[in-house]
C-alpha cells in the first residue's frame, strides 16, 4: 500500500563450523562426490592448519590461510602425494550424512568464490572491521584460533535461515557451504564429519 515501507527479508546467516582448519582458498582442489542411492556426499579439499606451524603476524590475510601463493599445489589428483595426517597443509574429506541435495556452483567473481554480501556475516571474524589496522586483525585472528583450537573463519559454514532448505528444514536437515578457490559446494544434510587423508608433501612444481 502507498506510504508503507516494504520490509526487507532477513539475509541468511553464515555460522562458522567448529574445525581446526581453514579451506585453502589458493588451491583449486575442491571435489564433490555424490551418489544417487544410498544418499551420500563427500567433499575434498586442501585445508590449512595454522596451529601446525608458527604463523608470522606480519603476513597479510591473503597469505595466512586464504591465498598463500607460495604453497600453491597443482589441482590434479596425480600431482598430490600425501604424507602422515599432520602439518599445516592437509587434504580433508568431509562426509555428509543423509544428504538430500548437493551441488557445486562456479565462483561469484574473480575476487570471491561466494557473494558474501548476500549473507548476514555478523557471526564471522570479519577483517573489514580492522581495515586501518590489519596487523591487529591478524594477531587477534590467530590468538582466537590458538585459544579455542578452532579456526575463526574456516570457509565452511552452516546457513541459518536458508531458503534452499524448504520442506527439508522441519525434518532436521541443515544447509552447509564450503568455499573453494574457483567454486563453492552447497549440501543439505543431517550431519557431517571430517577426516584428514594426509599432509601435502613438496610444493609448487615438485612433489617429493
N, C-alpha and C positions, 0 to 999 in steps of 0.2 A: 504494500500500500504506500502511496505517495507520502513522503515525510518521515517514514520509518527507516532506520538504519538496518541494512541487511547484515545479519550475523554471519561471521566467518566460521567455517568449520575448523575445529582444532586440528592441528597437524599431528600426524602420528609421531610418537616419541621414540627416539633411539635410546636403548639401555645397553651399556657395555656388558657382555658376558664376563664371568669371572674366570680368567685364564692367565697363566704366567707369560704369555707371548703376545706378539702383535703380528698380524699378517704383513709380510714384507711387500710393500707396495712397489718396490723397484723391480720385482721379479715376476714376469708374466707366466706363472706356473699354476694358475687356478684351474682345477679339474673338477668336473661334476659327473658322477656316475649314478644313474637311477635305473631301477628295474621296474618292470610292469607288474609282476606278481612273483613272490610276495613283495609288498611295497618296501623298498629300501632306497636310501640316498646317501651317497658318500661324497665328501668334498675334500680335495687335497690341495695343499699349497705350501709355499715356503714361509716359515714363521721365524721371527727374531725374538730371542730370549735375552733381554737386556741384563738380567742377573747372571748371565753366563759369561759376561766379560765386563771389564772396567770401562764405563762409558764416559767420555770427556764432556763436561758441561759446556765446553766452548763450541761444540758442534751445533749446527743448525737443525731445525726439526726435519728437514729433508734428508739429513744424514743419520738421524737417530731413529731407526725402526720404521722409517717411512719410505725414503727413496735413497738408500745407501748405494750410490752408483759404483763405489769401489768394491762391493761384494755382489755385483750382479751375476746371476747364474743363467746359462743358456736354458731356455724353457723346454727343451726336448727331453723326453724320458731317457734317451740313450746317452745324454750328457750328464745325467745325475748318478753319482756314485755315493753311496751312503756309508757312514761310519756308525759308531755307537750312538744311541739317543742321548747325546749330551752336547754342550757347547752352544754358542749364540745363534747358529743358523741350522734349523732342522726342517724336515718335511713332515707336516702334520696331516693326519687324516681325521676328519670329523664325520662321525656316523650318526645319522638321524633315525630315530625310532618312529615307526608308523608314519612315514612321510606321505602325505596325500597329494602334495604339489611340489614341484621343483623346477626351477628354470634358471638359465644363465642369460644375463642381459648385458649387451655391449655398453661400453663406457659412456657416461653422460657427456663428457667433454674431454679434450686433451689434458686439461688441468686436473680433472677429478673423475674417478670412475662412477661415482654416485652423486646425485644432486642433493647435497646436504641441506640446501635451502628449502627443500620440500618436507623436511622433518623438523620436529622440535628437538634440538640438540642440547638443551639446557642441562641434561644429566651427564654430558660428556666433558672431558677435560679439554676445554676449548682454548687453543693457542691465540685466538683473536682477542682474548681478554688481556694478553700480555704483549700487544703489538710494539709498545715502546720499550719493553724490557724482556727480550726473548731469552736471555740467559737465565733470568729468574724463572721463566716458564719451564725451561729445560731442567733446572735444578729441582723445582717443585714436582715436576712430572716424574722424575726418577726417584725422588725421595718417596713419593706416594707408591711407586712401583716396589721399591725396597721395603717400605713399611708394611704393605699389605700382602706382597707376593703376587699381586695381580696387576696386569697392565691397565693403566687408566683409560686407554683407548685402543683396544685390540683389533679394531676394524672388523669385528664380528659383533653383531648386535641382535637383541630381541626387539621387535617393533610393537610398542603398545599402541592400541587404537588403530590397528591395521584394517583398512577397508578390504584388503585381499582375503582376509580370513573368512568373511561372510558367514556362511552357515556352519563352518567348522569350529568357530571360536567357542561356542557353547558346549562343544564336546571335548574340550581340553586341548585342542591343537594350539600351537603358537607359531608366530611368524619370525623367521630368522634371516638375517642378511650377512653375507661375508663379502667384504670389499677387496678386490684384487687390483691389478695394475691396469688392464685394459677392459675389465668386465667385473660384474659382481654376480653373486648367486643368491637367490631367494628360495627358501624352503619353508613349507608348512608341515610341521611335525609335532609329535607329542613330547619328545625329549631328544637329547643328543649326548654324545660323549666324544672325547678326543684321545688320540694316541700319537706318539711320535714314531715315525717309520725309520728314523735315523738322522744323523747330522750330515750336512753337506761337507764334502771334502774338496779342497782345491778352490780355485776362483777363476773368474773371467776367462779365460781361454783354455785353461788346462785343469783337468781333474786329476787328482793323484790318488 
